[in-house]
Amino acid sequence: MQTVSITSKWQVHIPVAVRKMLKLEKPTQVIVSVASGAIVMRPEKSRILRMGGSLRGRKPVKPINLDRVRDYIDYSKW
């Protein structure tokens, strides 16, 4: 546990050791909450990760019947 200071603009410096443990990179947003009288900060997922699963994939493609495709190929031009 490390002690940090709060500036006159309410800014807090996150120590290097903590940033490395959490693999934080700048710029990063954090979620701040209060639990049992303590300030809790946890990294927010990136926008890409938050959107995971929200986009629909393409419609399933019907399997191609190769025997029917061969019926439509004109082999006389080869």
PyMOL Python script that loads the backbone (N, CA, C, O; Angstrom):
from pymol import cmd

cmd.read_pdbstr("""\
ATOM      1  N   MET A   1       0.850  -1.168   0.000  1.00  0.00           N
ATOM      2  CA  MET A   1       0.000   0.000   0.000  1.00  0.00           C
ATOM      3  C   MET A   1       0.896   1.231   0.000  1.00  0.00           C
ATOM      4  O   MET A   1       1.892   1.293   0.722  1.00  0.00           O
ATOM      5  N   GLN A   2       0.528   2.205  -0.818  1.00  0.00           N
ATOM      6  CA  GLN A   2       1.316   3.429  -0.926  1.00  0.00           C
ATOM      7  C   GLN A   2       0.438   4.630  -0.629  1.00  0.00           C
ATOM      8  O   GLN A   2      -0.773   4.593  -0.845  1.00  0.00           O
ATOM      9  N   THR A   3       1.046   5.688  -0.137  1.00  0.00           N
ATOM     10  CA  THR A   3       0.334   6.931   0.142  1.00  0.00           C
ATOM     11  C   THR A   3       0.522   7.869  -1.042  1.00  0.00           C
ATOM     12  O   THR A   3       1.634   8.033  -1.545  1.00  0.00           O
ATOM     13  N   VAL A   4      -0.574   8.483  -1.485  1.00  0.00           N
ATOM     14  CA  VAL A   4      -0.516   9.452  -2.576  1.00  0.00           C
ATOM     15  C   VAL A   4      -1.158  10.748  -2.107  1.00  0.00           C
ATOM     16  O   VAL A   4      -1.890  10.766  -1.117  1.00  0.00           O
ATOM     17  N   SER A   5      -0.882  11.817  -2.813  1.00  0.00           N
ATOM     18  CA  SER A   5      -1.431  13.131  -2.467  1.00  0.00           C
ATOM     19  C   SER A   5      -2.550  13.498  -3.423  1.00  0.00           C
ATOM     20  O   SER A   5      -2.584  13.050  -4.569  1.00  0.00           O
ATOM     21  N   ILE A   6      -3.458  14.314  -2.934  1.00  0.00           N
ATOM     22  CA  ILE A   6      -4.517  14.876  -3.766  1.00  0.00           C
ATOM     23  C   ILE A   6      -4.165  16.341  -3.975  1.00  0.00           C
ATOM     24  O   ILE A   6      -3.934  17.070  -3.011  1.00  0.00           O
ATOM     25  N   THR A   7      -4.122  16.778  -5.245  1.00  0.00           N
ATOM     26  CA  THR A   7      -3.745  18.158  -5.547  1.00  0.00           C
ATOM     27  C   THR A   7      -4.914  19.095  -5.289  1.00  0.00           C
ATOM     28  O   THR A   7      -6.024  18.660  -4.983  1.00  0.00           O
ATOM     29  N   SER A   8      -4.643  20.393  -5.417  1.00  0.00           N
ATOM     30  CA  SER A   8      -5.695  21.399  -5.229  1.00  0.00           C
ATOM     31  C   SER A   8      -6.777  21.289  -6.306  1.00  0.00           C
ATOM     32  O   SER A   8      -7.881  21.806  -6.137  1.00  0.00           O
ATOM     33  N   LYS A   9      -6.455  20.616  -7.411  1.00  0.00           N
ATOM     34  CA  LYS A   9      -7.435  20.400  -8.484  1.00  0.00           C
ATOM     35  C   LYS A   9      -8.056  19.012  -8.379  1.00  0.00           C
ATOM     36  O   LYS A   9      -8.675  18.544  -9.335  1.00  0.00           O
ATOM     37  N   TRP A  10      -7.904  18.352  -7.245  1.00  0.00           N
ATOM     38  CA  TRP A  10      -8.467  17.033  -6.962  1.00  0.00           C
ATOM     39  C   TRP A  10      -7.880  15.939  -7.841  1.00  0.00           C
ATOM     40  O   TRP A  10      -8.554  14.952  -8.138  1.00  0.00           O
ATOM     41  N   GLN A  11      -6.647  16.102  -8.254  1.00  0.00           N
ATOM     42  CA  GLN A  11      -5.981  15.086  -9.051  1.00  0.00           C
ATOM     43  C   GLN A  11      -5.176  14.160  -8.144  1.00  0.00           C
ATOM     44  O   GLN A  11      -4.644  14.583  -7.118  1.00  0.00           O
ATOM     45  N   VAL A  12      -5.098  12.891  -8.541  1.00  0.00           N
ATOM     46  CA  VAL A  12      -4.357  11.890  -7.786  1.00  0.00           C
ATOM     47  C   VAL A  12      -3.341  11.246  -8.719  1.00  0.00           C
ATOM     48  O   VAL A  12      -3.671  10.893  -9.851  1.00  0.00           O
ATOM     49  N   HIS A  13      -2.121  11.094  -8.252  1.00  0.00           N
ATOM     50  CA  HIS A  13      -1.078  10.425  -9.033  1.00  0.00           C
ATOM     51  C   HIS A  13      -1.099   8.942  -8.680  1.00  0.00           C
ATOM     52  O   HIS A  13      -1.014   8.581  -7.507  1.00  0.00           O
ATOM     53  N   ILE A  14      -1.212   8.084  -9.690  1.00  0.00           N
ATOM     54  CA  ILE A  14      -1.188   6.639  -9.467  1.00  0.00           C
ATOM     55  C   ILE A  14       0.270   6.191  -9.551  1.00  0.00           C
ATOM     56  O   ILE A  14       0.914   6.396 -10.580  1.00  0.00           O
ATOM     57  N   PRO A  15       0.797   5.588  -8.495  1.00  0.00           N
ATOM     58  CA  PRO A  15       2.208   5.185  -8.479  1.00  0.00           C
ATOM     59  C   PRO A  15       2.552   4.206  -9.606  1.00  0.00           C
ATOM     60  O   PRO A  15       1.708   3.432 -10.058  1.00  0.00           O
ATOM     61  N   VAL A  16       3.798   4.260 -10.042  1.00  0.00           N
ATOM     62  CA  VAL A  16       4.280   3.420 -11.143  1.00  0.00           C
ATOM     63  C   VAL A  16       4.060   1.942 -10.843  1.00  0.00           C
ATOM     64  O   VAL A  16       3.637   1.191 -11.721  1.00  0.00           O
ATOM     65  N   ALA A  17       4.340   1.522  -9.625  1.00  0.00           N
ATOM     66  CA  ALA A  17       4.193   0.100  -9.276  1.00  0.00           C
ATOM     67  C   ALA A  17       2.750  -0.363  -9.467  1.00  0.00           C
ATOM     68  O   ALA A  17       2.510  -1.470  -9.948  1.00  0.00           O
ATOM     69  N   VAL A  18       1.799   0.475  -9.094  1.00  0.00           N
ATOM     70  CA  VAL A  18       0.380   0.128  -9.249  1.00  0.00           C
ATOM     71  C   VAL A  18       0.010   0.100 -10.727  1.00  0.00           C
ATOM     72  O   VAL A  18      -0.704  -0.799 -11.172  1.00  0.00           O
ATOM     73  N   ARG A  19       0.491   1.080 -11.488  1.00  0.00           N
ATOM     74  CA  ARG A  19       0.191   1.109 -12.928  1.00  0.00           C
ATOM     75  C   ARG A  19       0.728  -0.133 -13.615  1.00  0.00           C
ATOM     76  O   ARG A  19       0.071  -0.689 -14.495  1.00  0.00           O
ATOM     77  N   LYS A  20       1.908  -0.572 -13.225  1.00  0.00           N
ATOM     78  CA  LYS A  20       2.488  -1.774 -13.840  1.00  0.00           C
ATOM     79  C   LYS A  20       1.708  -3.023 -13.452  1.00  0.00           C
ATOM     80  O   LYS A  20       1.484  -3.897 -14.290  1.00  0.00           O
ATOM     81  N   MET A  21       1.292  -3.118 -12.188  1.00  0.00           N
ATOM     82  CA  MET A  21       0.531  -4.292 -11.749  1.00  0.00           C
ATOM     83  C   MET A  21      -0.790  -4.409 -12.502  1.00  0.00           C
ATOM     84  O   MET A  21      -1.222  -5.509 -12.846  1.00  0.00           O
ATOM     85  N   LEU A  22      -1.430  -3.259 -12.756  1.00  0.00           N
ATOM     86  CA  LEU A  22      -2.723  -3.260 -13.443  1.00  0.00           C
ATOM     87  C   LEU A  22      -2.579  -3.136 -14.953  1.00  0.00           C
ATOM     88  O   LEU A  22      -3.573  -3.165 -15.679  1.00  0.00           O
ATOM     89  N   LYS A  23      -1.335  -2.997 -15.431  1.00  0.00           N
ATOM     90  CA  LYS A  23      -1.054  -2.842 -16.865  1.00  0.00           C
ATOM     91  C   LYS A  23      -1.830  -1.666 -17.454  1.00  0.00           C
ATOM     92  O   LYS A  23      -2.438  -1.777 -18.518  1.00  0.00           O
ATOM     93  N   LEU A  24      -1.798  -0.538 -16.743  1.00  0.00           N
ATOM     94  CA  LEU A  24      -2.486   0.662 -17.215  1.00  0.00           C
ATOM     95  C   LEU A  24      -1.618   1.383 -18.228  1.00  0.00           C
ATOM     96  O   LEU A  24      -0.399   1.464 -18.074  1.00  0.00           O
ATOM     97  N   GLU A  25      -2.250   1.902 -19.258  1.00  0.00           N
ATOM     98  CA  GLU A  25      -1.579   2.719 -20.254  1.00  0.00           C
ATOM     99  C   GLU A  25      -2.351   4.014 -20.363  1.00  0.00           C
ATOM    100  O   GLU A  25      -3.554   4.044 -20.102  1.00  0.00           O
ATOM    101  N   LYS A  26      -1.681   5.079 -20.744  1.00  0.00           N
ATOM    102  CA  LYS A  26      -2.409   6.331 -20.877  1.00  0.00           C
ATOM    103  C   LYS A  26      -2.828   6.512 -22.316  1.00  0.00           C
ATOM    104  O   LYS A  26      -2.115   6.015 -23.188  1.00  0.00           O
ATOM    105  N   PRO A  27      -3.867   7.146 -22.630  1.00  0.00           N
ATOM    106  CA  PRO A  27      -4.905   7.577 -21.689  1.00  0.00           C
ATOM    107  C   PRO A  27      -5.803   6.398 -21.306  1.00  0.00           C
ATOM    108  O   PRO A  27      -6.120   5.556 -22.146  1.00  0.00           O
ATOM    109  N   THR A  28      -6.198   6.345 -20.072  1.00  0.00           N
ATOM    110  CA  THR A  28      -7.074   5.291 -19.568  1.00  0.00           C
ATOM    111  C   THR A  28      -8.140   5.921 -18.693  1.00  0.00           C
ATOM    112  O   THR A  28      -7.868   6.858 -17.943  1.00  0.00           O
ATOM    113  N   GLN A  29      -9.343   5.409 -18.792  1.00  0.00           N
ATOM    114  CA  GLN A  29     -10.405   5.855 -17.904  1.00  0.00           C
ATOM    115  C   GLN A  29     -10.578   4.821 -16.813  1.00  0.00           C
ATOM    116  O   GLN A  29     -10.382   3.626 -17.034  1.00  0.00           O
ATOM    117  N   VAL A  30     -10.951   5.296 -15.624  1.00  0.00           N
ATOM    118  CA  VAL A  30     -11.189   4.399 -14.504  1.00  0.00           C
ATOM    119  C   VAL A  30     -12.579   4.652 -13.953  1.00  0.00           C
ATOM    120  O   VAL A  30     -13.127   5.746 -14.088  1.00  0.00           O
ATOM    121  N   ILE A  31     -13.133   3.643 -13.339  1.00  0.00           N
ATOM    122  CA  ILE A  31     -14.423   3.759 -12.672  1.00  0.00           C
ATOM    123  C   ILE A  31     -14.123   3.970 -11.194  1.00  0.00           C
ATOM    124  O   ILE A  31     -13.390   3.192 -10.584  1.00  0.00           O
ATOM    125  N   VAL A  32     -14.692   5.026 -10.624  1.00  0.00           N
ATOM    126  CA  VAL A  32     -14.457   5.358  -9.226  1.00  0.00           C
ATOM    127  C   VAL A  32     -15.731   5.079  -8.444  1.00  0.00           C
ATOM    128  O   VAL A  32     -16.820   5.497  -8.837  1.00  0.00           O
ATOM    129  N   SER A  33     -15.581   4.369  -7.333  1.00  0.00           N
ATOM    130  CA  SER A  33     -16.728   4.081  -6.473  1.00  0.00           C
ATOM    131  C   SER A  33     -16.266   4.116  -5.019  1.00  0.00           C
ATOM    132  O   SER A  33     -15.071   4.182  -4.732  1.00  0.00           O
ATOM    133  N   VAL A  34     -17.231   4.070  -4.119  1.00  0.00           N
ATOM    134  CA  VAL A  34     -16.937   4.049  -2.691  1.00  0.00           C
ATOM    135  C   VAL A  34     -17.458   2.737  -2.132  1.00  0.00           C
ATOM    136  O   VAL A  34     -18.618   2.382  -2.346  1.00  0.00           O
ATOM    137  N   ALA A  35     -16.602   2.014  -1.415  1.00  0.00           N
ATOM    138  CA  ALA A  35     -16.988   0.743  -0.806  1.00  0.00           C
ATOM    139  C   ALA A  35     -16.419   0.693   0.607  1.00  0.00           C
ATOM    140  O   ALA A  35     -15.207   0.795   0.800  1.00  0.00           O
ATOM    141  N   SER A  36     -17.279   0.539   1.570  1.00  0.00           N
ATOM    142  CA  SER A  36     -16.869   0.451   2.986  1.00  0.00           C
ATOM    143  C   SER A  36     -16.013   1.640   3.403  1.00  0.00           C
ATOM    144  O   SER A  36     -15.025   1.477   4.119  1.00  0.00           O
ATOM    145  N   GLY A  37     -16.388   2.828   2.959  1.00  0.00           N
ATOM    146  CA  GLY A  37     -15.669   4.038   3.345  1.00  0.00           C
ATOM    147  C   GLY A  37     -14.342   4.236   2.644  1.00  0.00           C
ATOM    148  O   GLY A  37     -13.555   5.089   3.057  1.00  0.00           O
ATOM    149  N   ALA A  38     -14.070   3.477   1.599  1.00  0.00           N
ATOM    150  CA  ALA A  38     -12.812   3.598   0.851  1.00  0.00           C
ATOM    151  C   ALA A  38     -13.107   3.953  -0.601  1.00  0.00           C
ATOM    152  O   ALA A  38     -14.129   3.552  -1.157  1.00  0.00           O
ATOM    153  N   ILE A  39     -12.205   4.703  -1.199  1.00  0.00           N
ATOM    154  CA  ILE A  39     -12.321   5.030  -2.621  1.00  0.00           C
ATOM    155  C   ILE A  39     -11.740   3.861  -3.409  1.00  0.00           C
ATOM    156  O   ILE A  39     -10.613   3.430  -3.166  1.00  0.00           O
ATOM    157  N   VAL A  40     -12.521   3.361  -4.348  1.00  0.00           N
ATOM    158  CA  VAL A  40     -12.082   2.229  -5.173  1.00  0.00           C
ATOM    159  C   VAL A  40     -12.019   2.701  -6.619  1.00  0.00           C
ATOM    160  O   VAL A  40     -12.990   3.239  -7.151  1.00  0.00           O
ATOM    161  N   MET A  41     -10.871   2.494  -7.246  1.00  0.00           N
ATOM    162  CA  MET A  41     -10.706   2.845  -8.658  1.00  0.00           C
ATOM    163  C   MET A  41     -10.366   1.571  -9.407  1.00  0.00           C
ATOM    164  O   MET A  41      -9.468   0.826  -9.016  1.00  0.00           O
ATOM    165  N   ARG A  42     -11.094   1.330 -10.490  1.00  0.00           N
ATOM    166  CA  ARG A  42     -10.761   0.162 -11.303  1.00  0.00           C
ATOM    167  C   ARG A  42     -10.785   0.557 -12.767  1.00  0.00           C
ATOM    168  O   ARG A  42     -11.622   1.357 -13.186  1.00  0.00           O
ATOM    169  N   PRO A  43      -9.865  -0.003 -13.549  1.00  0.00           N
ATOM    170  CA  PRO A  43      -9.778   0.357 -14.963  1.00  0.00           C
ATOM    171  C   PRO A  43     -11.070   0.001 -15.692  1.00  0.00           C
ATOM    172  O   PRO A  43     -11.674  -1.044 -15.452  1.00  0.00           O
ATOM    173  N   GLU A  44     -11.474   0.893 -16.583  1.00  0.00           N
ATOM    174  CA  GLU A  44     -12.647   0.625 -17.405  1.00  0.00           C
ATOM    175  C   GLU A  44     -12.193  -0.105 -18.657  1.00  0.00           C
ATOM    176  O   GLU A  44     -11.111   0.159 -19.182  1.00  0.00           O
ATOM    177  N   LYS A  45     -13.020  -1.021 -19.132  1.00  0.00           N
ATOM    178  CA  LYS A  45     -12.695  -1.738 -20.368  1.00  0.00           C
ATOM    179  C   LYS A  45     -12.642  -0.748 -21.524  1.00  0.00           C
ATOM    180  O   LYS A  45     -13.322   0.278 -21.506  1.00  0.00           O
ATOM    181  N   SER A  46     -11.841  -1.059 -22.514  1.00  0.00           N
ATOM    182  CA  SER A  46     -11.764  -0.199 -23.686  1.00  0.00           C
ATOM    183  C   SER A  46     -13.100  -0.222 -24.422  1.00  0.00           C
ATOM    184  O   SER A  46     -13.906  -1.135 -24.242  1.00  0.00           O
ATOM    185  N   ARG A  47     -13.318   0.775 -25.236  1.00  0.00           N
ATOM    186  CA  ARG A  47     -14.586   0.859 -25.977  1.00  0.00           C
ATOM    187  C   ARG A  47     -14.797  -0.360 -26.861  1.00  0.00           C
ATOM    188  O   ARG A  47     -15.918  -0.844 -27.014  1.00  0.00           O
ATOM    189  N   ILE A  48     -13.723  -0.842 -27.432  1.00  0.00           N
ATOM    190  CA  ILE A  48     -13.838  -2.010 -28.314  1.00  0.00           C
ATOM    191  C   ILE A  48     -14.304  -3.217 -27.519  1.00  0.00           C
ATOM    192  O   ILE A  48     -15.183  -3.953 -27.969  1.00  0.00           O
ATOM    193  N   LEU A  49     -13.724  -3.429 -26.339  1.00  0.00           N
ATOM    194  CA  LEU A  49     -14.120  -4.577 -25.522  1.00  0.00           C
ATOM    195  C   LEU A  49     -15.546  -4.435 -25.007  1.00  0.00           C
ATOM    196  O   LEU A  49     -16.263  -5.428 -24.881  1.00  0.00           O
ATOM    197  N   ARG A  50     -15.963  -3.202 -24.707  1.00  0.00           N
ATOM    198  CA  ARG A  50     -17.340  -2.993 -24.236  1.00  0.00           C
ATOM    199  C   ARG A  50     -18.352  -3.326 -25.323  1.00  0.00           C
ATOM    200  O   ARG A  50     -19.460  -3.775 -25.028  1.00  0.00           O
ATOM    201  N   MET A  51     -17.977  -3.108 -26.575  1.00  0.00           N
ATOM    202  CA  MET A  51     -18.905  -3.348 -27.679  1.00  0.00           C
ATOM    203  C   MET A  51     -18.928  -4.808 -28.107  1.00  0.00           C
ATOM    204  O   MET A  51     -19.731  -5.188 -28.959  1.00  0.00           O
ATOM    205  N   GLY A  52     -18.072  -5.619 -27.537  1.00  0.00           N
ATOM    206  CA  GLY A  52     -17.993  -7.022 -27.923  1.00  0.00           C
ATOM    207  C   GLY A  52     -19.346  -7.706 -27.862  1.00  0.00           C
ATOM    208  O   GLY A  52     -20.022  -7.660 -26.834  1.00  0.00           O
ATOM    209  N   GLY A  53     -19.741  -8.334 -28.943  1.00  0.00           N
ATOM    210  CA  GLY A  53     -21.009  -9.041 -29.006  1.00  0.00           C
ATOM    211  C   GLY A  53     -22.192  -8.169 -29.376  1.00  0.00           C
ATOM    212  O   GLY A  53     -23.299  -8.678 -29.554  1.00  0.00           O
ATOM    213  N   SER A  54     -21.980  -6.850 -29.498  1.00  0.00           N
ATOM    214  CA  SER A  54     -23.107  -5.978 -29.803  1.00  0.00           C
ATOM    215  C   SER A  54     -23.388  -5.892 -31.304  1.00  0.00           C
ATOM    216  O   SER A  54     -24.482  -5.498 -31.708  1.00  0.00           O
ATOM    217  N   LEU A  55     -22.426  -6.253 -32.112  1.00  0.00           N
ATOM    218  CA  LEU A  55     -22.622  -6.199 -33.560  1.00  0.00           C
ATOM    219  C   LEU A  55     -23.012  -7.573 -34.079  1.00  0.00           C
ATOM    220  O   LEU A  55     -22.457  -8.598 -33.682  1.00  0.00           O
ATOM    221  N   ARG A  56     -23.956  -7.557 -34.950  1.00  0.00           N
ATOM    222  CA  ARG A  56     -24.395  -8.824 -35.541  1.00  0.00           C
ATOM    223  C   ARG A  56     -23.430  -9.238 -36.639  1.00  0.00           C
ATOM    224  O   ARG A  56     -22.843  -8.403 -37.327  1.00  0.00           O
ATOM    225  N   GLY A  57     -23.286 -10.513 -36.781  1.00  0.00           N
ATOM    226  CA  GLY A  57     -22.465 -11.034 -37.866  1.00  0.00           C
ATOM    227  C   GLY A  57     -23.286 -11.092 -39.143  1.00  0.00           C
ATOM    228  O   GLY A  57     -24.465 -10.738 -39.152  1.00  0.00           O
ATOM    229  N   ARG A  58     -22.678 -11.523 -40.182  1.00  0.00           N
ATOM    230  CA  ARG A  58     -23.402 -11.680 -41.441  1.00  0.00           C
ATOM    231  C   ARG A  58     -24.376 -12.841 -41.330  1.00  0.00           C
ATOM    232  O   ARG A  58     -24.244 -13.718 -40.476  1.00  0.00           O
ATOM    233  N   LYS A  59     -25.350 -12.816 -42.216  1.00  0.00           N
ATOM    234  CA  LYS A  59     -26.303 -13.923 -42.244  1.00  0.00           C
ATOM    235  C   LYS A  59     -25.557 -15.190 -42.643  1.00  0.00           C
ATOM    236  O   LYS A  59     -24.624 -15.134 -43.445  1.00  0.00           O
ATOM    237  N   PRO A  60     -25.953 -16.313 -42.100  1.00  0.00           N
ATOM    238  CA  PRO A  60     -25.279 -17.557 -42.484  1.00  0.00           C
ATOM    239  C   PRO A  60     -25.424 -17.810 -43.982  1.00  0.00           C
ATOM    240  O   PRO A  60     -26.499 -17.630 -44.555  1.00  0.00           O
ATOM    241  N   VAL A  61     -24.358 -18.218 -44.587  1.00  0.00           N
ATOM    242  CA  VAL A  61     -24.351 -18.489 -46.024  1.00  0.00           C
ATOM    243  C   VAL A  61     -24.727 -19.951 -46.233  1.00  0.00           C
ATOM    244  O   VAL A  61     -24.246 -20.848 -45.540  1.00  0.00           O
ATOM    245  N   LYS A  62     -25.603 -20.155 -47.213  1.00  0.00           N
ATOM    246  CA  LYS A  62     -25.987 -21.532 -47.517  1.00  0.00           C
ATOM    247  C   LYS A  62     -24.779 -22.272 -48.073  1.00  0.00           C
ATOM    248  O   LYS A  62     -23.999 -21.696 -48.832  1.00  0.00           O
ATOM    249  N   PRO A  63     -24.614 -23.525 -47.713  1.00  0.00           N
ATOM    250  CA  PRO A  63     -23.494 -24.287 -48.271  1.00  0.00           C
ATOM    251  C   PRO A  63     -23.646 -24.432 -49.785  1.00  0.00           C
ATOM    252  O   PRO A  63     -24.756 -24.571 -50.300  1.00  0.00           O
ATOM    253  N   ILE A  64     -22.537 -24.399 -50.472  1.00  0.00           N
ATOM    254  CA  ILE A  64     -22.548 -24.504 -51.930  1.00  0.00           C
ATOM    255  C   ILE A  64     -22.493 -25.978 -52.326  1.00  0.00           C
ATOM    256  O   ILE A  64     -21.647 -26.738 -51.855  1.00  0.00           O
ATOM    257  N   ASN A  65     -23.410 -26.352 -53.193  1.00  0.00           N
ATOM    258  CA  ASN A  65     -23.429 -27.713 -53.711  1.00  0.00           C
ATOM    259  C   ASN A  65     -22.537 -27.733 -54.954  1.00  0.00           C
ATOM    260  O   ASN A  65     -22.937 -27.253 -56.015  1.00  0.00           O
ATOM    261  N   LEU A  66     -21.340 -28.282 -54.824  1.00  0.00           N
ATOM    262  CA  LEU A  66     -20.385 -28.264 -55.930  1.00  0.00           C
ATOM    263  C   LEU A  66     -20.855 -29.068 -57.132  1.00  0.00           C
ATOM    264  O   LEU A  66     -20.485 -28.750 -58.262  1.00  0.00           O
ATOM    265  N   ASP A  67     -21.653 -30.088 -56.920  1.00  0.00           N
ATOM    266  CA  ASP A  67     -22.160 -30.870 -58.045  1.00  0.00           C
ATOM    267  C   ASP A  67     -23.071 -30.015 -58.921  1.00  0.00           C
ATOM    268  O   ASP A  67     -23.035 -30.130 -60.146  1.00  0.00           O
ATOM    269  N   ARG A  68     -23.881 -29.166 -58.311  1.00  0.00           N
ATOM    270  CA  ARG A  68     -24.764 -28.302 -59.105  1.00  0.00           C
ATOM    271  C   ARG A  68     -23.958 -27.227 -59.822  1.00  0.00           C
ATOM    272  O   ARG A  68     -24.305 -26.851 -60.941  1.00  0.00           O
ATOM    273  N   VAL A  69     -22.893 -26.725 -59.205  1.00  0.00           N
ATOM    274  CA  VAL A  69     -22.056 -25.711 -59.848  1.00  0.00           C
ATOM    275  C   VAL A  69     -21.399 -26.298 -61.086  1.00  0.00           C
ATOM    276  O   VAL A  69     -21.327 -25.640 -62.123  1.00  0.00           O
ATOM    277  N   ARG A  70     -20.930 -27.507 -60.986  1.00  0.00           N
ATOM    278  CA  ARG A  70     -20.266 -28.151 -62.127  1.00  0.00           C
ATOM    279  C   ARG A  70     -21.229 -28.316 -63.301  1.00  0.00           C
ATOM    280  O   ARG A  70     -20.800 -28.305 -64.454  1.00  0.00           O
ATOM    281  N   ASP A  71     -22.514 -28.466 -63.023  1.00  0.00           N
ATOM    282  CA  ASP A  71     -23.501 -28.600 -64.099  1.00  0.00           C
ATOM    283  C   ASP A  71     -23.608 -27.316 -64.917  1.00  0.00           C
ATOM    284  O   ASP A  71     -23.953 -27.370 -66.098  1.00  0.00           O
ATOM    285  N   TYR A  72     -23.318 -26.165 -64.314  1.00  0.00           N
ATOM    286  CA  TYR A  72     -23.455 -24.885 -65.005  1.00  0.00           C
ATOM    287  C   TYR A  72     -22.174 -24.442 -65.717  1.00  0.00           C
ATOM    288  O   TYR A  72     -22.199 -23.473 -66.476  1.00  0.00           O
ATOM    289  N   ILE A  73     -21.076 -25.123 -65.489  1.00  0.00           N
ATOM    290  CA  ILE A  73     -19.813 -24.739 -66.123  1.00  0.00           C
ATOM    291  C   ILE A  73     -19.788 -25.297 -67.540  1.00  0.00           C
ATOM    292  O   ILE A  73     -20.072 -26.473 -67.769  1.00  0.00           O
ATOM    293  N   ASP A  74     -19.442 -24.426 -68.486  1.00  0.00           N
ATOM    294  CA  ASP A  74     -19.342 -24.834 -69.884  1.00  0.00           C
ATOM    295  C   ASP A  74     -17.895 -25.262 -70.151  1.00  0.00           C
ATOM    296  O   ASP A  74     -17.013 -24.427 -70.347  1.00  0.00           O
ATOM    297  N   TYR A  75     -17.672 -26.573 -70.153  1.00  0.00           N
ATOM    298  CA  TYR A  75     -16.328 -27.104 -70.334  1.00  0.00           C
ATOM    299  C   TYR A  75     -15.906 -27.128 -71.802  1.00  0.00           C
ATOM    300  O   TYR A  75     -14.751 -27.432 -72.099  1.00  0.00           O
ATOM    301  N   SER A  76     -16.815 -26.813 -72.726  1.00  0.00           N
ATOM    302  CA  SER A  76     -16.485 -26.889 -74.151  1.00  0.00           C
ATOM    303  C   SER A  76     -15.507 -25.790 -74.563  1.00  0.00           C
ATOM    304  O   SER A  76     -14.839 -25.926 -75.589  1.00  0.00           O
ATOM    305  N   LYS A  77     -15.404 -24.704 -73.793  1.00  0.00           N
ATOM    306  CA  LYS A  77     -14.508 -23.605 -74.160  1.00  0.00           C
ATOM    307  C   LYS A  77     -13.087 -23.850 -73.681  1.00  0.00           C
ATOM    308  O   LYS A  77     -12.212 -23.022 -73.934  1.00  0.00           O
ATOM    309  N   TRP A  78     -12.830 -24.942 -73.008  1.00  0.00           N
ATOM    310  CA  TRP A  78     -11.478 -25.213 -72.505  1.00  0.00           C
ATOM    311  C   TRP A  78     -10.759 -26.027 -73.471  1.00  0.00           C
ATOM    312  O   TRP A  78      -9.599 -26.372 -73.246  1.00  0.00           O
TER     313      TRP A  78
END
""", "prot")
cmd.dss("prot")
cmd.show_as("cartoon", "prot")
cmd.util.cbc("prot")
cmd.orient("prot")
